[in-house]
Amino acid sequence: MKITIPYFFILGILLACSSKKGDHEAAASQRADEWPEMESFHMVMAEAYHPYKDSANFEPIKSLAENLAKESAAWASATLPTGMDNKEIKAKLEKLKTDCRALADQIKGGATDEQIGTSLTSLHEQFHDIMEAWHKGKEKTR
């Protein structure tokens, strides 16, 4: 007795397998487009910087400075994504880490609002410099 498998059954299996492979490739590609440590730092920076920038409110940075220092340290020690693993970006992340720690220490030491604002603005600019390099790097790889 000869067993025949309907053509549509085989075609369905092949399509299902190729679809799953495509899903895995899409997920891997999506992960390659992410930099979770940057996003985590960005969330804290936004919470601290925008109240200062928008309404001269220093309370958020005063309460978040230590967290900002920890996030910058985690970002500087994380594995860098493709295109960002170079001396220039590593140096920028190290400077950001050092300057975030310095701001947290300034705040603990009773820095004036003017000093805090100047330091926070500099940190925000440093962050944007790294973020822009990241976005430009992603555009080059597409």
Order of alpha helices (4+ residues) and beta strands (2+ residues): alpha-alpha-alpha-alpha-alpha
